[in-house]
Amino acid sequence: MPFKPICFLIGIWIWFNVDINAQDIHYSQFIYHYPSQNPIQSGFYNGNHRITANYRNQWQTVPVPYMSFSLFYDSKIKLKSNGDYIGAGIGFDYDRAGDSELSLSSLNVSLNYGLTLGKKHLVLIGLSPNIGQRRLSDEKLKWGSQWAGDRFDPNRSPNETFNTTGDLFFDLSGGLGYQFSFTKRTRLMASAAIFHLLEPDQTFYGLSQNKIQLPQRNVLNASINLGLGSFLDLQLNGEFQKQDAYEEKLGTGLFRLYINQKPGSKFNLLAGCGIRLDDAYFPMLGFEYNNWMISGSYDITTSDFKTATNSRGGPEIAVQYIFRGIEPIGLYKKCPIY
């Protein structure tokens, strides 16, 4: 194996040998939720248009399950003069958790520019403005002031007054990335992004109180795709994200087995496993059929929280469809007929 990929793998291993925690919306199959990785991901694929849906249902064995849903569309405009392209995407995220039914709804827009430097180098820069809304319901919440010695009294005042149970906010994110391609199937990718650049206010107590700002989230992402012979690929992904005092480190290893490569009936099997360090590991299984991709995973909790969840985390599924047009074959000089 070349020296650079070896150094790259060692770097990923170092990432995953430090303690962790986590915050902000995220998926175990983070490789298929592009808006949370980096704005440069829009248009970064082989095709013309792409639609991706993600769904996660977590911790059904405890009283406060978590549910996340995302839908994302992205495309690109190729600049024929030099191989560069402009990527654009729009997506919707929804996340709900807890007795308060605290939810986040956000509309994300991403724009980026892909700069090609020769045949092997690609540099990307992107921005993502979005509009979000957080909401909560205090009807199911219980407060200490409602405890009447030996019982809970819902008629007692909670001594809490919310000026609002939902508010809109504007947010902004930005990112950079670099890809080096050894061959068509063997390539390295590294990126960095900063989310919540404006640190929008998240308080439910009105303008007169102190602001509660959403902390910036810093994300580092790296991947390597190795073509192993003519029928097998190995894809390794690592992600580190930090938001205020919370950190999360994830890694996935995925094999792609090329079973059928006949046009019109292409079929690839996807199988692997991922880890969220000190929290859970998640087997992954999926397939690619022509323009479709479906992948599922299931979290198995390894942290102390496994006592409450019986080691069960939650199922997750990603579904994707890529529209691929027919590339023009170019203009060629016709041979004369004698």
C-alpha positions in Angstrom: 0.0 0.0 0.0 1.4 3.5 -0.8 2.9 5.5 2.1 0.2 8.2 2.2 -2.8 5.9 2.8 -0.9 4.2 5.6 -0.4 7.6 7.3 -4.0 8.4 6.7 -5.2 5.2 8.5 -2.9 5.8 11.4 -4.4 9.3 11.8 -7.9 7.8 11.9 -6.8 5.3 14.6 -5.4 8.1 16.7 -8.7 9.9 16.5 -10.6 6.9 17.9 -8.4 6.4 21.0 -9.7 9.4 23.1 -12.8 9.8 25.3 -16.1 11.0 23.8 -19.7 12.4 24.3 -22.1 14.0 21.8 -24.7 16.7 21.0 -26.7 18.1 18.0 -28.7 16.0 15.5 -26.7 13.1 14.1 -27.0 9.7 12.5 -24.9 6.5 13.0 -24.8 6.2 9.2 -23.3 9.7 9.0 -21.8 8.9 5.6 -25.4 9.2 4.1 -26.5 12.3 6.0 -24.6 14.9 3.9 -25.8 18.2 5.5 -24.4 17.3 8.9 -21.0 16.4 7.5 -20.0 19.5 5.4 -21.6 21.9 2.9 -19.2 20.6 0.3 -21.0 17.3 0.0 -23.7 18.8 -2.3 -23.1 17.5 -5.8 -20.1 15.4 -4.7 -21.1 12.1 -6.5 -21.3 10.5 -9.9 -24.6 11.6 -11.4 -26.8 14.5 -12.2 -29.4 14.6 -9.4 -29.6 12.8 -6.0 -32.3 12.3 -3.4 -31.5 10.9 0.0 -33.8 10.1 3.0 -32.7 9.2 6.5 -34.8 7.8 9.4 -33.7 6.9 13.0 -35.9 5.7 15.9 -33.8 5.4 19.0 -34.3 4.0 22.6 -37.9 2.7 22.3 -37.3 0.8 25.6 -37.1 3.9 27.6 -39.9 6.5 28.3 -38.3 9.3 26.2 -37.5 7.9 22.7 -35.7 9.9 20.1 -36.9 10.2 16.4 -35.0 11.8 13.6 -36.0 12.2 9.9 -34.1 14.0 7.0 -34.7 14.5 3.3 -32.1 16.0 1.1 -31.9 16.8 -2.7 -28.7 17.9 -4.4 -27.4 18.5 -7.9 -24.5 20.1 -9.7 -23.7 22.2 -12.7 -20.6 21.1 -14.6 -18.4 23.9 -16.0 -17.2 22.3 -19.2 -14.3 24.7 -19.7 -12.1 23.3 -16.9 -13.9 20.4 -15.2 -15.0 22.5 -12.3 -18.5 22.3 -11.0 -21.0 24.1 -8.8 -22.9 22.0 -6.3 -26.2 22.9 -4.7 -28.6 21.2 -2.3 -31.7 21.7 -0.2 -32.9 19.6 2.6 -35.2 19.3 5.6 -34.3 17.9 9.1 -36.7 17.0 11.9 -35.7 15.7 15.3 -37.9 15.1 18.4 -36.9 13.9 21.9 -38.0 13.6 25.5 -41.1 14.2 27.6 -41.0 17.9 26.5 -41.2 16.7 22.9 -38.3 19.2 22.2 -38.1 19.3 18.5 -35.9 20.9 15.8 -37.1 21.6 12.3 -34.7 23.1 9.9 -34.6 23.9 6.2 -31.0 23.7 4.9 -29.5 25.1 1.7 -26.0 24.4 0.6 -23.8 25.8 -2.1 -20.2 24.9 -3.0 -17.6 25.1 -5.7 -15.4 22.2 -6.8 -12.0 23.2 -8.2 -10.2 20.5 -10.2 -6.4 20.7 -10.2 -5.3 18.2 -12.8 -6.8 14.8 -12.9 -6.1 13.7 -9.3 -6.7 16.8 -7.1 -10.1 18.3 -6.2 -10.5 21.2 -3.8 -14.0 22.2 -2.5 -15.4 25.1 -0.6 -19.0 25.5 0.6 -21.5 27.5 2.6 -24.9 26.5 4.1 -27.4 29.1 5.2 -30.5 27.6 6.9 -33.7 28.5 8.8 -34.5 26.5 11.9 -37.2 26.3 14.6 -37.1 24.7 18.0 -40.3 23.9 19.8 -41.3 22.3 23.1 -44.5 21.2 24.9 -44.6 21.7 28.7 -47.8 19.7 29.2 -46.0 16.5 30.1 -43.3 18.0 32.1 -43.1 17.5 35.9 -41.4 20.0 38.3 -40.0 19.8 41.8 -42.4 22.4 43.0 -45.3 20.0 42.1 -44.1 17.4 44.5 -46.4 17.4 47.6 -44.3 15.4 50.0 -45.4 11.9 49.1 -47.1 12.4 45.8 -47.1 14.4 42.6 -49.8 17.0 42.3 -50.3 18.3 38.7 -52.5 21.1 40.0 -49.7 22.8 41.8 -47.9 25.6 40.0 -44.6 24.6 38.4 -43.3 28.1 39.0 -42.0 28.1 35.4 -43.3 30.5 32.7 -42.3 30.2 29.1 -42.6 33.3 27.0 -42.7 31.1 23.9 -42.7 27.4 23.0 -41.1 27.9 19.6 -39.1 30.4 17.7 -37.5 30.8 14.3 -33.8 31.4 13.9 -31.3 31.9 11.1 -28.1 29.9 10.9 -24.9 29.6 8.8 -22.3 27.0 8.2 -19.1 26.7 6.1 -16.6 24.1 5.1 -13.6 23.0 3.1 -12.5 19.7 1.6 -9.8 18.0 -0.5 -9.7 14.8 -2.5 -6.8 13.0 -4.0 -7.5 10.2 -6.5 -5.0 7.5 -7.1 -7.3 5.6 -9.4 -11.1 5.7 -10.2 -11.8 3.5 -7.2 -9.0 4.4 -4.8 -9.1 7.9 -3.4 -8.6 9.9 -0.2 -10.9 12.6 1.1 -10.5 15.0 4.1 -12.7 17.9 5.1 -13.4 20.4 7.9 -16.6 22.4 8.7 -17.9 24.8 11.2 -21.7 24.8 12.0 -23.7 27.4 13.8 -21.3 30.2 12.9 -23.9 32.8 14.1 -24.6 30.9 17.4 -28.4 31.7 17.2 -30.4 32.3 20.4 -32.2 29.2 21.7 -34.0 30.5 24.8 -37.7 30.0 25.5 -37.8 32.7 28.2 -38.2 35.7 25.9 -35.9 38.6 25.0 -35.7 40.1 28.5 -33.7 37.1 29.8 -30.1 36.2 29.1 -29.5 34.6 25.7 -28.9 30.9 25.4 -26.8 30.6 22.3 -26.4 27.4 20.2 -22.7 26.6 20.4 -20.6 26.2 17.2 -20.1 22.6 16.1 -16.7 21.7 14.6 -16.5 18.7 12.3 -13.5 16.9 10.9 -14.2 14.1 8.4 -11.9 11.7 6.6 -12.4 8.8 4.3 -10.5 6.3 2.1 -11.9 4.2 -0.6 -9.7 1.2 -1.7 -10.3 -0.8 -4.8 -9.3 -4.4 -4.0 -9.2 -6.4 -7.2 -12.0 -6.2 -9.7 -15.0 -7.1 -7.5 -14.4 -5.6 -4.0 -14.0 -2.1 -2.4 -13.2 -1.2 1.1 -14.4 2.1 2.4 -13.2 3.5 5.7 -14.7 6.7 7.2 -13.9 8.6 10.4 -15.7 11.6 11.8 -14.9 13.8 14.9 -17.2 16.5 16.0 -17.1 18.9 19.0 -19.8 21.2 20.2 -19.1 23.1 23.4 -18.0 20.5 26.0 -19.4 17.6 24.0 -17.4 15.4 21.6 -18.2 12.5 19.4 -16.0 10.2 17.4 -17.4 7.7 14.9 -15.9 5.3 12.5 -17.3 2.9 9.8 -15.8 0.2 7.8 -17.8 -0.9 4.8 -17.2 -3.5 2.1 -18.8 -3.1 -1.4 -19.0 -6.5 -3.2 -19.7 -6.1 -7.0 -22.0 -9.0 -7.8 -23.5 -8.0 -11.1 -22.1 -5.3 -13.4 -24.3 -5.8 -16.4 -25.9 -2.5 -17.6 -29.5 -2.3 -16.5 -29.1 -4.9 -13.7 -26.1 -3.7 -11.7 -26.1 -5.0 -8.1 -23.7 -4.4 -5.3 -23.8 -5.8 -1.7 -22.8 -3.4 1.2 -21.8 -4.9 4.5 -19.8 -3.5 7.4 -19.9 -2.1 10.9 -19.5 1.2 12.7 -18.6 2.4 16.2 -19.5 5.4 18.3 -16.6 5.3 20.7 -17.6 4.5 24.4 -21.3 4.5 23.4 -22.3 1.9 20.8 -21.4 -0.1 17.8 -23.7 -0.7 14.8 -23.7 -3.4 12.1 -24.5 -2.1 8.7 -26.1 -4.0 5.7 -27.4 -2.7 2.4 -27.3 -3.0 -1.3 -27.0 -0.9 -4.5 -29.3 -1.8 -7.5 -28.8 0.4 -10.6 -29.5 3.9 -9.3 -31.0 2.8 -5.9 -29.1 2.5 -2.6 -30.7 1.2 0.6 -28.7 0.7 3.8 -29.8 -0.2 7.4 -28.0 -0.3 10.7 -28.9 -1.1 14.3 -27.2 0.5 17.4 -26.1 -1.8 20.2 -25.4 0.2 23.3 -22.2 -0.4 25.1 -22.2 2.6 27.5 -23.6 2.6 31.1 -27.0 3.5 29.5 -27.3 -0.1 28.3 -28.9 -1.0 31.7 -31.9 1.2 30.9 -32.1 0.2 27.2 -31.2 -3.5 27.6 -28.3 -2.8 25.2 -30.7 -1.7 22.5 -30.0 1.5 20.7 -32.2 1.9 17.6 -32.8 1.1 14.0 -31.7 3.4 11.2 -32.3 3.4 7.5 -30.9 5.4 4.6 -32.5 5.4 1.1 -31.0 7.1 -1.9 -31.7 7.4 -5.6 -29.3 9.0 -8.2 -30.5 10.2 -11.6 -27.7 9.6 -14.1 -27.8 11.0 -17.6 -26.0 9.7 -20.6 -22.7 11.4 -21.1 -22.1 12.7 -24.6 -19.4 10.7 -26.4 -17.9 13.8 -28.1 -17.3 14.8 -31.7 -15.0 12.7 -33.9 -13.9 13.0 -37.4 -15.8 10.8 -39.8 -13.8 8.4 -42.0 -14.4 8.9 -45.7 -16.3 6.2 -47.5 -14.6 4.8 -50.6 
